[in-house]
Amino acid sequence: MRPESRSTSGVPRTIVLLLLAVACVQRAPGEGTAADQDSTYVMQRVAGNALVLPAGFAIDVFAERLPSARFMAVGPDSSVFVSLTSQGRVVRLVDGDGDGRAEGMTTVLEHLRNPHGLAFRGDTLYVAEEHRVVRGVSPAFRPIEVVVASLPSSGGHATRTVVFRDDEMLVSVGSSCNLCDERDSRRAAVLSFRSDGSDASVFATGLRNSVGLAVHAVTGEVWATNNDRDRLGDDVPPDRVNILRRGGFYGWPQCYLPLTPNPEYQAQAARCADAIGPAVTLPAHTAPLGLTFYGGTRFPAAYRGNLFVALHGSWDRSFPIGYKVIRIPIDGGRVAGDPIDFISGWQVGRRSWGRPVDVLTAPDGSLLISDDQGGRIYRVSYSAR
């Protein structure tokens, strides 16, 4: 990676070299970097810290003072809605003057139980809480209507994510444990409903914790991140991005890859022959969360339609990795290359000052990134050099 003598923000070359050296040291085998395919990267100061991104792109703070900012959605009026999970709130952010920074924040729903996933269907906002799915109609969004009254909610992973594919509503529910046999078939799964909550069924299983869901606009396929098990060491098993099939089994808890059983499930190794493999494998414990297909036209052609994934970062690892946003080249609805670093720098050495959670294409063609550690949303824009 060859840094410029100074970045567009005027950061001294010595600081650039130091940060890039740290990034090289912390890279895990197979993690990959943007510099492997893009020749010029620059550093930019943001919120008193430094981030590294491709030349021509700029990153700024779109909104801040957003404790536990998690998933986002664009409303019918082009405003941005964000779940503040630990606060039990959903807020609306408006950039009224179009300067790339939200001027105001309004709470639209509150007193919710770990609200996480957000999705709009027309002017109706759907919110996935830990134990149910509710909806409200713009502009007031109140009173809320309960759409799915009961989701598994005891123990383990508490985030629920919702996405629409035409009239089908898909809801992800993580496992109750690191590795176990679930008593409730709705856990470690993605569930399917109609938009009114009827016709409940299990869409896909064997998914330990698929926090992010995205639908490809052309193929209609459902793509999902998945956080795999802990306590097998630094580099096993890989985290992943899956393309979900109705009725598909993705391995957990018996195996973490096709034909690769977990040590605790050797007696059930034959089950691994039925497991569907990942579309993309990622380094272990990077914790991929939100993902989106870039649907704007402001980024260069090579970036359009690419899959952007937020890596939240690791805890079960001797040296933490992740804490970045990557892009995965997509062509014709299929993976067309290895993952590439897009923005990094939220981690310096063993410490992080931000943890990316979700990514979203904004109406103006920029890319928004939520950060639940820093309580911010960043806006990434591009201008041709």
Secondary structure, 3 states (H helix, E strand, C coil): CCCCCCCCCCCCHHHHHHHHHHHHHHCCCCCCCHHHCCCCEEEEEECCEEEEEECCEEEEEEECCCCCEEEEEECCCCCEEEEEHHHCEEEEEECCCCCCCCCEEEEEECCCCCCCCEEEECCEEEEECCCCEEEEECCCCCCCEEEECCCCCCCCCCCEEEEEECCEEEEEECCCCCCCCCCCCCCCEEEEEECCCCCCEEEEECCCCCCCEEECCCCCCEEEEECCCCCCCCCCCCEEEEEECCCEECCCCCEEECCEECHHHHHHHHHHHHCCCCCEEECCCCCEEEEEECCCCCCCHHHCCCEEEEECCCCCCCCCCCCEEEEECEECCEECCCCEEEEECCEECCEECCCEEEEEECCCCCEEEEECCCCEEEEEEECCC
